[in-house]
Amino acid sequence: MPVTAIEGVVHDGKVVISEAIELPDETRVYVVVPSWQTPVPQVRSPRLANQSDFPRYKKTVTDLGDDEVQ
């Protein structure tokens, strides 16, 4: 199978070929993207809708000594 490399760029989700070339209908093409990485999903921490509610959720930490631990 002969292979020809043609460079293009993605604009608005479509591949735009940078050189003037006519491909017949039904031509099978393969797109190779050399520098693309799969996005890593991120889970964001929840945030308060109103910052004025912050004092309601403020927690304190009490350090127990070794003799107080059960």
PDB file of N, CA, C and O in Angstrom, chain B, residues numbered from 101:
ATOM      1  N   MET B 101       0.843  -1.168   0.000  1.00  0.00           N
ATOM      2  CA  MET B 101       0.000   0.000   0.000  1.00  0.00           C
ATOM      3  C   MET B 101       0.894   1.239   0.000  1.00  0.00           C
ATOM      4  O   MET B 101       1.657   1.436   0.945  1.00  0.00           O
ATOM      5  N   PRO B 102       0.820   2.060  -1.013  1.00  0.00           N
ATOM      6  CA  PRO B 102       1.619   3.293  -1.044  1.00  0.00           C
ATOM      7  C   PRO B 102       1.061   4.317  -0.051  1.00  0.00           C
ATOM      8  O   PRO B 102      -0.149   4.401   0.157  1.00  0.00           O
ATOM      9  N   VAL B 103       1.958   5.086   0.553  1.00  0.00           N
ATOM     10  CA  VAL B 103       1.567   6.072   1.555  1.00  0.00           C
ATOM     11  C   VAL B 103       2.131   7.428   1.174  1.00  0.00           C
ATOM     12  O   VAL B 103       3.291   7.538   0.777  1.00  0.00           O
ATOM     13  N   THR B 104       1.305   8.464   1.295  1.00  0.00           N
ATOM     14  CA  THR B 104       1.734   9.830   1.055  1.00  0.00           C
ATOM     15  C   THR B 104       1.436  10.646   2.301  1.00  0.00           C
ATOM     16  O   THR B 104       0.320  10.591   2.817  1.00  0.00           O
ATOM     17  N   ALA B 105       2.407  11.398   2.792  1.00  0.00           N
ATOM     18  CA  ALA B 105       2.206  12.236   3.977  1.00  0.00           C
ATOM     19  C   ALA B 105       1.817  13.641   3.535  1.00  0.00           C
ATOM     20  O   ALA B 105       2.497  14.260   2.717  1.00  0.00           O
ATOM     21  N   ILE B 106       0.720  14.128   4.085  1.00  0.00           N
ATOM     22  CA  ILE B 106       0.229  15.473   3.772  1.00  0.00           C
ATOM     23  C   ILE B 106      -0.009  16.176   5.101  1.00  0.00           C
ATOM     24  O   ILE B 106      -0.675  15.631   5.980  1.00  0.00           O
ATOM     25  N   GLU B 107       0.526  17.376   5.253  1.00  0.00           N
ATOM     26  CA  GLU B 107       0.381  18.108   6.507  1.00  0.00           C
ATOM     27  C   GLU B 107      -0.882  18.943   6.501  1.00  0.00           C
ATOM     28  O   GLU B 107      -1.283  19.482   5.470  1.00  0.00           O
ATOM     29  N   GLY B 108      -1.502  19.042   7.664  1.00  0.00           N
ATOM     30  CA  GLY B 108      -2.701  19.859   7.813  1.00  0.00           C
ATOM     31  C   GLY B 108      -2.796  20.379   9.229  1.00  0.00           C
ATOM     32  O   GLY B 108      -1.971  20.052  10.082  1.00  0.00           O
ATOM     33  N   VAL B 109      -3.814  21.194   9.472  1.00  0.00           N
ATOM     34  CA  VAL B 109      -4.042  21.777  10.789  1.00  0.00           C
ATOM     35  C   VAL B 109      -5.538  21.634  11.105  1.00  0.00           C
ATOM     36  O   VAL B 109      -6.369  21.614  10.197  1.00  0.00           O
ATOM     37  N   VAL B 110      -5.869  21.537  12.385  1.00  0.00           N
ATOM     38  CA  VAL B 110      -7.267  21.449  12.790  1.00  0.00           C
ATOM     39  C   VAL B 110      -7.798  22.854  13.047  1.00  0.00           C
ATOM     40  O   VAL B 110      -7.224  23.604  13.837  1.00  0.00           O
ATOM     41  N   HIS B 111      -8.891  23.209  12.382  1.00  0.00           N
ATOM     42  CA  HIS B 111      -9.603  24.474  12.589  1.00  0.00           C
ATOM     43  C   HIS B 111     -11.063  24.142  12.821  1.00  0.00           C
ATOM     44  O   HIS B 111     -11.700  23.496  11.990  1.00  0.00           O
ATOM     45  N   ASP B 112     -11.598  24.589  13.963  1.00  0.00           N
ATOM     46  CA  ASP B 112     -13.004  24.328  14.320  1.00  0.00           C
ATOM     47  C   ASP B 112     -13.343  22.849  14.236  1.00  0.00           C
ATOM     48  O   ASP B 112     -14.428  22.487  13.782  1.00  0.00           O
ATOM     49  N   GLY B 113     -12.425  21.991  14.669  1.00  0.00           N
ATOM     50  CA  GLY B 113     -12.683  20.564  14.724  1.00  0.00           C
ATOM     51  C   GLY B 113     -12.556  19.832  13.403  1.00  0.00           C
ATOM     52  O   GLY B 113     -12.867  18.643  13.329  1.00  0.00           O
ATOM     53  N   LYS B 114     -12.109  20.509  12.359  1.00  0.00           N
ATOM     54  CA  LYS B 114     -11.954  19.874  11.051  1.00  0.00           C
ATOM     55  C   LYS B 114     -10.504  19.983  10.601  1.00  0.00           C
ATOM     56  O   LYS B 114      -9.841  20.988  10.853  1.00  0.00           O
ATOM     57  N   VAL B 115     -10.015  18.939   9.931  1.00  0.00           N
ATOM     58  CA  VAL B 115      -8.644  18.952   9.427  1.00  0.00           C
ATOM     59  C   VAL B 115      -8.621  19.730   8.118  1.00  0.00           C
ATOM     60  O   VAL B 115      -9.354  19.418   7.178  1.00  0.00           O
ATOM     61  N   VAL B 116      -7.766  20.747   8.075  1.00  0.00           N
ATOM     62  CA  VAL B 116      -7.601  21.559   6.868  1.00  0.00           C
ATOM     63  C   VAL B 116      -6.214  21.262   6.321  1.00  0.00           C
ATOM     64  O   VAL B 116      -5.209  21.502   6.988  1.00  0.00           O
ATOM     65  N   ILE B 117      -6.167  20.740   5.105  1.00  0.00           N
ATOM     66  CA  ILE B 117      -4.894  20.380   4.482  1.00  0.00           C
ATOM     67  C   ILE B 117      -4.221  21.652   3.989  1.00  0.00           C
ATOM     68  O   ILE B 117      -4.853  22.493   3.350  1.00  0.00           O
ATOM     69  N   SER B 118      -2.919  21.787   4.295  1.00  0.00           N
ATOM     70  CA  SER B 118      -2.210  23.030   4.001  1.00  0.00           C
ATOM     71  C   SER B 118      -1.788  23.175   2.541  1.00  0.00           C
ATOM     72  O   SER B 118      -1.477  24.286   2.112  1.00  0.00           O
ATOM     73  N   GLU B 119      -1.767  22.100   1.769  1.00  0.00           N
ATOM     74  CA  GLU B 119      -1.401  22.228   0.354  1.00  0.00           C
ATOM     75  C   GLU B 119      -2.606  21.886  -0.523  1.00  0.00           C
ATOM     76  O   GLU B 119      -3.513  21.169  -0.100  1.00  0.00           O
ATOM     77  N   ALA B 120      -2.600  22.402  -1.730  1.00  0.00           N
ATOM     78  CA  ALA B 120      -3.713  22.166  -2.652  1.00  0.00           C
ATOM     79  C   ALA B 120      -3.612  20.744  -3.208  1.00  0.00           C
ATOM     80  O   ALA B 120      -2.738  20.443  -4.022  1.00  0.00           O
ATOM     81  N   ILE B 121      -4.504  19.891  -2.763  1.00  0.00           N
ATOM     82  CA  ILE B 121      -4.507  18.509  -3.227  1.00  0.00           C
ATOM     83  C   ILE B 121      -5.959  18.063  -3.338  1.00  0.00           C
ATOM     84  O   ILE B 121      -6.787  18.396  -2.490  1.00  0.00           O
ATOM     85  N   GLU B 122      -6.258  17.310  -4.384  1.00  0.00           N
ATOM     86  CA  GLU B 122      -7.610  16.803  -4.584  1.00  0.00           C
ATOM     87  C   GLU B 122      -7.600  15.308  -4.348  1.00  0.00           C
ATOM     88  O   GLU B 122      -6.871  14.568  -5.008  1.00  0.00           O
ATOM     89  N   LEU B 123      -8.409  14.871  -3.407  1.00  0.00           N
ATOM     90  CA  LEU B 123      -8.531  13.450  -3.129  1.00  0.00           C
ATOM     91  C   LEU B 123      -9.893  12.976  -3.633  1.00  0.00           C
ATOM     92  O   LEU B 123     -10.903  13.644  -3.411  1.00  0.00           O
ATOM     93  N   PRO B 124      -9.924  11.835  -4.306  1.00  0.00           N
ATOM     94  CA  PRO B 124     -11.212  11.331  -4.786  1.00  0.00           C
ATOM     95  C   PRO B 124     -12.135  10.959  -3.621  1.00  0.00           C
ATOM     96  O   PRO B 124     -11.658  10.633  -2.534  1.00  0.00           O
ATOM     97  N   ASP B 125     -13.437  11.007  -3.841  1.00  0.00           N
ATOM     98  CA  ASP B 125     -14.395  10.584  -2.829  1.00  0.00           C
ATOM     99  C   ASP B 125     -14.108   9.146  -2.419  1.00  0.00           C
ATOM    100  O   ASP B 125     -13.631   8.340  -3.219  1.00  0.00           O
ATOM    101  N   GLU B 126     -14.403   8.842  -1.176  1.00  0.00           N
ATOM    102  CA  GLU B 126     -14.216   7.507  -0.616  1.00  0.00           C
ATOM    103  C   GLU B 126     -12.741   7.124  -0.427  1.00  0.00           C
ATOM    104  O   GLU B 126     -12.441   5.956  -0.183  1.00  0.00           O
ATOM    105  N   THR B 127     -11.822   8.085  -0.535  1.00  0.00           N
ATOM    106  CA  THR B 127     -10.411   7.800  -0.291  1.00  0.00           C
ATOM    107  C   THR B 127     -10.212   7.558   1.203  1.00  0.00           C
ATOM    108  O   THR B 127     -10.639   8.367   2.027  1.00  0.00           O
ATOM    109  N   ARG B 128      -9.576   6.464   1.549  1.00  0.00           N
ATOM    110  CA  ARG B 128      -9.309   6.152   2.952  1.00  0.00           C
ATOM    111  C   ARG B 128      -8.087   6.954   3.391  1.00  0.00           C
ATOM    112  O   ARG B 128      -7.045   6.922   2.737  1.00  0.00           O
ATOM    113  N   VAL B 129      -8.223   7.676   4.507  1.00  0.00           N
ATOM    114  CA  VAL B 129      -7.120   8.473   5.040  1.00  0.00           C
ATOM    115  C   VAL B 129      -6.918   8.116   6.506  1.00  0.00           C
ATOM    116  O   VAL B 129      -7.848   7.671   7.177  1.00  0.00           O
ATOM    117  N   TYR B 130      -5.705   8.312   6.996  1.00  0.00           N
ATOM    118  CA  TYR B 130      -5.354   8.081   8.396  1.00  0.00           C
ATOM    119  C   TYR B 130      -4.752   9.361   8.940  1.00  0.00           C
ATOM    120  O   TYR B 130      -3.903   9.976   8.295  1.00  0.00           O
ATOM    121  N   VAL B 131      -5.182   9.763  10.111  1.00  0.00           N
ATOM    122  CA  VAL B 131      -4.656  10.976  10.742  1.00  0.00           C
ATOM    123  C   VAL B 131      -3.728  10.545  11.871  1.00  0.00           C
ATOM    124  O   VAL B 131      -4.140   9.830  12.785  1.00  0.00           O
ATOM    125  N   VAL B 132      -2.480  10.979  11.804  1.00  0.00           N
ATOM    126  CA  VAL B 132      -1.485  10.688  12.837  1.00  0.00           C
ATOM    127  C   VAL B 132      -1.155  12.007  13.521  1.00  0.00           C
ATOM    128  O   VAL B 132      -0.740  12.966  12.870  1.00  0.00           O
ATOM    129  N   VAL B 133      -1.342  12.048  14.831  1.00  0.00           N
ATOM    130  CA  VAL B 133      -1.088  13.272  15.588  1.00  0.00           C
ATOM    131  C   VAL B 133       0.132  13.020  16.468  1.00  0.00           C
ATOM    132  O   VAL B 133       0.028  12.304  17.464  1.00  0.00           O
ATOM    133  N   PRO B 134       1.295  13.596  16.121  1.00  0.00           N
ATOM    134  CA  PRO B 134       2.532  13.268  16.821  1.00  0.00           C
ATOM    135  C   PRO B 134       2.657  13.825  18.230  1.00  0.00           C
ATOM    136  O   PRO B 134       3.366  13.232  19.043  1.00  0.00           O
ATOM    137  N   SER B 135       2.005  14.936  18.561  1.00  0.00           N
ATOM    138  CA  SER B 135       2.271  15.550  19.862  1.00  0.00           C
ATOM    139  C   SER B 135       1.049  15.593  20.769  1.00  0.00           C
ATOM    140  O   SER B 135       1.085  16.275  21.793  1.00  0.00           O
ATOM    141  N   TRP B 136      -0.010  14.902  20.440  1.00  0.00           N
ATOM    142  CA  TRP B 136      -1.232  14.948  21.234  1.00  0.00           C
ATOM    143  C   TRP B 136      -1.142  13.990  22.397  1.00  0.00           C
ATOM    144  O   TRP B 136      -0.643  12.874  22.251  1.00  0.00           O
ATOM    145  N   GLN B 137      -1.624  14.419  23.561  1.00  0.00           N
ATOM    146  CA  GLN B 137      -1.643  13.557  24.738  1.00  0.00           C
ATOM    147  C   GLN B 137      -3.079  13.444  25.236  1.00  0.00           C
ATOM    148  O   GLN B 137      -3.845  14.406  25.180  1.00  0.00           O
ATOM    149  N   THR B 138      -3.429  12.272  25.716  1.00  0.00           N
ATOM    150  CA  THR B 138      -4.760  12.075  26.263  1.00  0.00           C
ATOM    151  C   THR B 138      -4.926  12.954  27.492  1.00  0.00           C
ATOM    152  O   THR B 138      -4.088  12.916  28.392  1.00  0.00           O
ATOM    153  N   PRO B 139      -6.003  13.753  27.546  1.00  0.00           N
ATOM    154  CA  PRO B 139      -6.204  14.597  28.719  1.00  0.00           C
ATOM    155  C   PRO B 139      -6.418  13.754  29.975  1.00  0.00           C
ATOM    156  O   PRO B 139      -7.079  12.716  29.936  1.00  0.00           O
ATOM    157  N   VAL B 140      -5.857  14.208  31.070  1.00  0.00           N
ATOM    158  CA  VAL B 140      -6.013  13.516  32.348  1.00  0.00           C
ATOM    159  C   VAL B 140      -7.216  14.131  33.051  1.00  0.00           C
ATOM    160  O   VAL B 140      -7.243  15.341  33.276  1.00  0.00           O
ATOM    161  N   PRO B 141      -8.227  13.307  33.409  1.00  0.00           N
ATOM    162  CA  PRO B 141      -9.390  13.875  34.097  1.00  0.00           C
ATOM    163  C   PRO B 141      -8.992  14.449  35.447  1.00  0.00           C
ATOM    164  O   PRO B 141      -8.131  13.906  36.139  1.00  0.00           O
ATOM    165  N   GLN B 142      -9.624  15.544  35.809  1.00  0.00           N
ATOM    166  CA  GLN B 142      -9.332  16.185  37.087  1.00  0.00           C
ATOM    167  C   GLN B 142     -10.609  16.259  37.911  1.00  0.00           C
ATOM    168  O   GLN B 142     -11.673  16.601  37.395  1.00  0.00           O
ATOM    169  N   VAL B 143     -10.496  15.937  39.186  1.00  0.00           N
ATOM    170  CA  VAL B 143     -11.613  16.070  40.111  1.00  0.00           C
ATOM    171  C   VAL B 143     -11.328  17.281  40.976  1.00  0.00           C
ATOM    172  O   VAL B 143     -10.345  17.315  41.716  1.00  0.00           O
ATOM    173  N   ARG B 144     -12.169  18.242  40.878  1.00  0.00           N
ATOM    174  CA  ARG B 144     -11.948  19.479  41.630  1.00  0.00           C
ATOM    175  C   ARG B 144     -12.572  19.380  43.015  1.00  0.00           C
ATOM    176  O   ARG B 144     -13.559  18.671  43.215  1.00  0.00           O
ATOM    177  N   SER B 145     -11.992  20.093  43.963  1.00  0.00           N
ATOM    178  CA  SER B 145     -12.529  20.129  45.321  1.00  0.00           C
ATOM    179  C   SER B 145     -13.810  20.947  45.325  1.00  0.00           C
ATOM    180  O   SER B 145     -13.935  21.912  44.570  1.00  0.00           O
ATOM    181  N   PRO B 146     -14.768  20.565  46.177  1.00  0.00           N
ATOM    182  CA  PRO B 146     -15.998  21.365  46.264  1.00  0.00           C
ATOM    183  C   PRO B 146     -15.704  22.744  46.837  1.00  0.00           C
ATOM    184  O   PRO B 146     -14.777  22.911  47.629  1.00  0.00           O
ATOM    185  N   ARG B 147     -16.470  23.692  46.446  1.00  0.00           N
ATOM    186  CA  ARG B 147     -16.312  25.070  46.920  1.00  0.00           C
ATOM    187  C   ARG B 147     -17.638  25.530  47.515  1.00  0.00           C
ATOM    188  O   ARG B 147     -18.705  25.064  47.115  1.00  0.00           O
ATOM    189  N   LEU B 148     -17.561  26.443  48.468  1.00  0.00           N
ATOM    190  CA  LEU B 148     -18.766  27.018  49.036  1.00  0.00           C
ATOM    191  C   LEU B 148     -19.401  27.974  48.034  1.00  0.00           C
ATOM    192  O   LEU B 148     -18.710  28.751  47.375  1.00  0.00           O
ATOM    193  N   ALA B 149     -20.728  27.908  47.928  1.00  0.00           N
ATOM    194  CA  ALA B 149     -21.430  28.837  47.039  1.00  0.00           C
ATOM    195  C   ALA B 149     -21.304  30.262  47.572  1.00  0.00           C
ATOM    196  O   ALA B 149     -21.119  31.208  46.807  1.00  0.00           O
ATOM    197  N   ASN B 150     -21.406  30.400  48.886  1.00  0.00           N
ATOM    198  CA  ASN B 150     -21.271  31.713  49.524  1.00  0.00           C
ATOM    199  C   ASN B 150     -20.114  31.660  50.508  1.00  0.00           C
ATOM    200  O   ASN B 150     -20.132  30.872  51.453  1.00  0.00           O
ATOM    201  N   GLN B 151     -19.124  32.483  50.291  1.00  0.00           N
ATOM    202  CA  GLN B 151     -17.968  32.515  51.183  1.00  0.00           C
ATOM    203  C   GLN B 151     -18.361  32.930  52.601  1.00  0.00           C
ATOM    204  O   GLN B 151     -17.648  32.625  53.557  1.00  0.00           O
ATOM    205  N   SER B 152     -19.491  33.623  52.740  1.00  0.00           N
ATOM    206  CA  SER B 152     -19.922  34.031  54.086  1.00  0.00           C
ATOM    207  C   SER B 152     -20.341  32.832  54.933  1.00  0.00           C
ATOM    208  O   SER B 152     -20.450  32.967  56.152  1.00  0.00           O
ATOM    209  N   ASP B 153     -20.582  31.661  54.332  1.00  0.00           N
ATOM    210  CA  ASP B 153     -20.920  30.443  55.075  1.00  0.00           C
ATOM    211  C   ASP B 153     -19.697  29.761  55.676  1.00  0.00           C
ATOM    212  O   ASP B 153     -19.839  28.781  56.408  1.00  0.00           O
ATOM    213  N   PHE B 154     -18.511  30.257  55.384  1.00  0.00           N
ATOM    214  CA  PHE B 154     -17.280  29.618  55.843  1.00  0.00           C
ATOM    215  C   PHE B 154     -17.240  29.358  57.348  1.00  0.00           C
ATOM    216  O   PHE B 154     -16.865  28.253  57.740  1.00  0.00           O
ATOM    217  N   PRO B 155     -17.604  30.305  58.215  1.00  0.00           N
ATOM    218  CA  PRO B 155     -17.525  30.045  59.666  1.00  0.00           C
ATOM    219  C   PRO B 155     -18.370  28.843  60.102  1.00  0.00           C
ATOM    220  O   PRO B 155     -18.027  28.198  61.093  1.00  0.00           O
ATOM    221  N   ARG B 156     -19.444  28.524  59.409  1.00  0.00           N
ATOM    222  CA  ARG B 156     -20.293  27.378  59.773  1.00  0.00           C
ATOM    223  C   ARG B 156     -19.553  26.056  59.602  1.00  0.00           C
ATOM    224  O   ARG B 156     -19.888  25.075  60.266  1.00  0.00           O
ATOM    225  N   TYR B 157     -18.563  26.014  58.733  1.00  0.00           N
ATOM    226  CA  TYR B 157     -17.865  24.778  58.411  1.00  0.00           C
ATOM    227  C   TYR B 157     -16.443  24.720  58.964  1.00  0.00           C
ATOM    228  O   TYR B 157     -15.709  23.769  58.692  1.00  0.00           O
ATOM    229  N   LYS B 158     -16.055  25.727  59.734  1.00  0.00           N
ATOM    230  CA  LYS B 158     -14.703  25.763  60.283  1.00  0.00           C
ATOM    231  C   LYS B 158     -14.554  24.654  61.314  1.00  0.00           C
ATOM    232  O   LYS B 158     -15.411  24.501  62.186  1.00  0.00           O
ATOM    233  N   LYS B 159     -13.494  23.890  61.228  1.00  0.00           N
ATOM    234  CA  LYS B 159     -13.247  22.767  62.142  1.00  0.00           C
ATOM    235  C   LYS B 159     -12.005  23.050  62.969  1.00  0.00           C
ATOM    236  O   LYS B 159     -11.111  23.788  62.555  1.00  0.00           O
ATOM    237  N   THR B 160     -11.974  22.450  64.136  1.00  0.00           N
ATOM    238  CA  THR B 160     -10.784  22.554  64.981  1.00  0.00           C
ATOM    239  C   THR B 160     -10.212  21.156  65.175  1.00  0.00           C
ATOM    240  O   THR B 160     -10.949  20.170  65.184  1.00  0.00           O
ATOM    241  N   VAL B 161      -8.914  21.080  65.329  1.00  0.00           N
ATOM    242  CA  VAL B 161      -8.230  19.812  65.536  1.00  0.00           C
ATOM    243  C   VAL B 161      -7.649  19.820  66.940  1.00  0.00           C
ATOM    244  O   VAL B 161      -6.946  20.749  67.339  1.00  0.00           O
ATOM    245  N   THR B 162      -7.962  18.764  67.679  1.00  0.00           N
ATOM    246  CA  THR B 162      -7.452  18.630  69.036  1.00  0.00           C
ATOM    247  C   THR B 162      -6.473  17.485  69.058  1.00  0.00           C
ATOM    248  O   THR B 162      -6.817  16.366  68.678  1.00  0.00           O
ATOM    249  N   ASP B 163      -5.258  17.746  69.496  1.00  0.00           N
ATOM    250  CA  ASP B 163      -4.230  16.709  69.578  1.00  0.00           C
ATOM    251  C   ASP B 163      -4.362  15.982  70.911  1.00  0.00           C
ATOM    252  O   ASP B 163      -4.231  16.585  71.975  1.00  0.00           O
ATOM    253  N   LEU B 164      -4.622  14.686  70.840  1.00  0.00           N
ATOM    254  CA  LEU B 164      -4.716  13.886  72.057  1.00  0.00           C
ATOM    255  C   LEU B 164      -3.340  13.342  72.413  1.00  0.00           C
ATOM    256  O   LEU B 164      -2.594  12.882  71.548  1.00  0.00           O
ATOM    257  N   GLY B 165      -3.021  13.401  73.691  1.00  0.00           N
ATOM    258  CA  GLY B 165      -1.763  12.834  74.136  1.00  0.00           C
ATOM    259  C   GLY B 165      -1.842  11.299  74.091  1.00  0.00           C
ATOM    260  O   GLY B 165      -2.924  10.728  73.952  1.00  0.00           O
ATOM    261  N   ASP B 166      -0.698  10.652  74.209  1.00  0.00           N
ATOM    262  CA  ASP B 166      -0.662   9.191  74.154  1.00  0.00           C
ATOM    263  C   ASP B 166      -1.524   8.556  75.256  1.00  0.00           C
ATOM    264  O   ASP B 166      -2.112   7.497  75.034  1.00  0.00           O
ATOM    265  N   ASP B 167      -1.611   9.182  76.437  1.00  0.00           N
ATOM    266  CA  ASP B 167      -2.373   8.602  77.524  1.00  0.00           C
ATOM    267  C   ASP B 167      -3.882   8.796  77.357  1.00  0.00           C
ATOM    268  O   ASP B 167      -4.663   8.156  78.061  1.00  0.00           O
ATOM    269  N   GLU B 168      -4.309   9.682  76.421  1.00  0.00           N
ATOM    270  CA  GLU B 168      -5.738   9.925  76.187  1.00  0.00           C
ATOM    271  C   GLU B 168      -6.313   9.062  75.068  1.00  0.00           C
ATOM    272  O   GLU B 168      -7.532   8.991  74.912  1.00  0.00           O
ATOM    273  N   VAL B 169      -5.464   8.410  74.295  1.00  0.00           N
ATOM    274  CA  VAL B 169      -5.935   7.593  73.194  1.00  0.00           C
ATOM    275  C   VAL B 169      -6.453   6.264  73.732  1.00  0.00           C
ATOM    276  O   VAL B 169      -5.786   5.620  74.542  1.00  0.00           O
ATOM    277  N   GLN B 170      -7.633   5.853  73.289  1.00  0.00           N
ATOM    278  CA  GLN B 170      -8.213   4.598  73.781  1.00  0.00           C
ATOM    279  C   GLN B 170      -7.960   3.475  72.819  1.00  0.00           C
ATOM    280  O   GLN B 170      -8.376   2.343  73.068  1.00  0.00           O
TER     281      GLN B 170
END
